[in-house]
Amino acid sequence: GLSSAPVVVFYRGSLPFGDRIAVVGTRDPTEFGASVVDRIVAEAADRNIGVVSGLALGIDGLAHEAALRFGAPTWAILGGGVDQPTPRRHIGLAERIISSGGGLVSEQEPGAAADAQGLVSRNRLQVAAADAVVIAQCGIPSGTLHTARFALEQNRTLVVARPRNRWRNEPASAGNLALTDPAGCDPAALSATGQLARRIAARRPVADVVLDSADDVGRIWDH
């Protein structure tokens, strides 16, 4: 469960409802990350599963756009106030999320600017608002790895796409390779300490579900 739950949340549009997955990742995705987002969100929409993300540039924006395109409800968990969604480039996207029946959610008061601490903190709320967390693509270091740590803390199913062939050596996917490595992953990559670090060190791989191909996406729904 979620420790340090917010006392209050602010929202515009709707609060998350129904079954949901979080789809998160790098701000600089390659063709690999974009293809993962499209396939997973398309199948989620077919199953009436909503999509949670963070409105950031890159994978987050692609996840919201795909949800709107395929007809899945979508919610953006923000690091600042819901009255001034960031980045500014995604203000129009934020309004389309609301008008489609989704919403913007934040623990920060209206008027609050997004800062580094707020963005990391909102990652735990993305996890709390979802039944499973999908890492589409991330490097090392990466804020997305904080989200992976929160998924393990909150006992959410952690789903990670593993790049193969021509995509395997892209720096933007280094985090994917670490989380899907059959030999395990250094807990320090996830900024994990104490008992959680020991749990992560014992997981081989760290991910609960490893997606090696588009055909593996159905395994998410099995969980």
N, C-alpha and C positions, 0 to 999 in steps of 0.2 A: 504494500500500500504506500500511499504518499505521506512521508513525514514532512513536517514544516508546511502543512497545507495552508493556503492563504485564508485569512479571516473573511475576506470579501473579494469578489471578482466583479469587474465591470465588463459590460458587453454592449455591442451594437448588433442588431439583427437578431439571430437566435443563439441560444446555448447549444452545445453539441448534444445530439440525440441519436439513438439507434446504435448499431454496431459501427465501429470506426477503426481505421488504421492511421497511424502517423507515417508520413512519407517525408524523409528529411535527407539533407546532404550538402555537398559543397556549393559554394557560390560560383564556382568556375567548372561546371560540368562539361564533360566531353560527350561525344555521340553515345558512348556506352551508358552514362548516367541518364541521359535523356530517353534512351530506349527502354531502360528499366522502369522509369516513371510511367511512360505511356502504357506499357504492357500491364503493370500492376494496377494502375488507376482504372484502366478500361475494364479489367476483370472485377475490380471492386464495384464499379458502377453496375455491372451486370448482376451483382449479388446484393444490390441496395446497401452497400457498405460505404459509409462516409469517409472523407479524407481530411485529416488534420495536418497542418504544417505551420510554418512561421512567417510567411509573406516575404522572406528574404529573397535577394537576387539568387539566381541559379536554380538548384533543385526545388527549393520551396515554391518559387514562383511557377515553375513548370508543373508541380504537383497540383497547385490550385487551378492553373489554366486547364490542365487535363481533366480535372474534376468537372469544371464548368463545361468543357467540350463534350464529355461523355455522360453528363447528367447526374453526377454523384454530388450529394451535399458536401460542402467543404467549410472548414473553419480555420481561421488564422489566429494563432496564439502569439500575442505581441509582447515585446520587451518594453514598450512605452504605452502611453495612453491611447485608448481606442478612438479618441477624437482627432489624433494626428498620426495615422499609421505611417510607418517608415519601412523601406526607403520611399522617398517622394515619388520615385518612378512607378511605384506600385499603388498609388492612391486610387487610380482608376480601377485596378484589379480589386482592391479592397471594396470599392463600391459595388462592383459586379458580384462579389462574393455575398454581400448583404442582400442585394436585389434578387439573387438566385435562391434565397431561403437559408443561406448559411449565416456566418457571423464572424465578428472580431471579438476576441476575449483577452483580457489582461488583468493582472493583479495590481498593476500600477494605476494610480489615480489619473483621471483625465487631466491633460496638460503636462504630464510627466514625459520627459524626453527619454528615448531609448539610450541606455549606456551599456558598457561591456558587462557589468554585473547583472543588469536587468535582462540582457539577452541570454546569459547562461542560466539565470534563474527561470526564465520562461521555458527553457528546454525541459525542465522537470514537469511543467504543466502540460506540455505537448504529450509527454509520455502518459501522464495521469489521465488525459482526455482520450486515450486510445486503448484498444484491446491488444494491439500488436504494433511494433515499431519497425519500419522498413528503412534500412540504410541503403539508399540507392547508389550513392557514390561519395566517398570522402577520402581525403589525404591524411597525412600525419605531419605535423599536428593539425587538429581540426576541432572546431567547436562541436561538430557532429559527434565526436567521440564522447563528449560530455553527455549527449543524449543517449548514446549506447550505455554508458555507465548508469544513468538514471533508469533505463529500461531494466537493467539487471537488478538494481536496488528495489524497483517496484514490482519485480517478478512479472514483467510483460514479456511476451514472446518477441525475441529479437531476430529479425529476418535480415539477412545481408546477401546482396548479389555479389557473386565472385566472377571477376572478369577473366576471360580466357582468350587465347590466341592473340590477335593483334592488339587487344585492349589491355593485356596483362601488365605491360610495363609502363602504363601511364601514371605519373606521380599523383594525379587526382584520385587514383584508386588504391593507393597504398594502405589506407585504412581498411578497405574492403578485404584486401589480401590478409591483413593481420587478423581480422575478426573471423575469417573463414579458414585460417590455417589449421590443418588437422593436428599440428604440433602445439597449438595454443598460441597465446599472445601475452606479451609483457603487460601486466596490469598498469604500469606507469604510463603507457600510451593512452589509457583511459582516465588518467589522474586519479586512480583508485588507491585507497590506503586501507590498512587494518584488515578486518574480517572480509570485507568485500574484495580486496586485492587477493586474498587467499582463495576466495571462491572463484575469481576470474582465472587465477593461475591454474586452477584444477580443471577448468573447462577446455575440452578439446573436441571441436573448435569452440570459441567463445559464443558464436551465433547458435541460436536454437534451430534455425532453418537456413540452410545455405542454398541459394539459387544459382545453379550452374548453367541453366538455360531457360528459355522462355517456357519450356514445358514443365519446369519445376514450380511455376507460380501457383499452381493449384494446391501445393503443399501448405501454403499460407492458410488457406481456408480450412484445411484439415485440423489445424491447431486452434 
